[in-house]
Amino acid sequence: MKDIEQGKASIADVCREYSVSKVSVYKWLDKYSSYLKKGAKLVVELKSEGYRTKELEQKVRDLEAAIGRKQLEVDFLNKMIELASEDLGVDIKKNSSMQPSTGSGSTPKKRGSR
């Protein structure tokens, strides 16, 4: 019965293995099974839609967290470039050959800075 309930064996498998009729197996399930009762419908899905949705939602959360970490890194590096530019008196972003990332916003400049 446990194998049938867990989907590991079919009614036909049990009939062959124990040399009993389908009617006998169904009566036995109706009497002893916790949820395979007469008239009850059992829906078996390998990966249910709900499980897949939860899986995808977790993936979205993980990706959003990764994007957030990368954005913090970009903001930090932009601030470091800004501070180095102020210390050296040279616009490092303007003099570099790479296009700077815009980050998530500009950082406020100190009073008296260029």
Secondary structure, DSSP 8 states (H G I E B T S, - for coil): -HHHHTTSS-HHHHHHHHT--HHHHHHHHHHH-SS--TT------SS-HHHHHHHHHHHHHHHHHHHHHHHHHHHHHHHHHHHHHHHHTS-HHHHSSS----TTS-----TT--
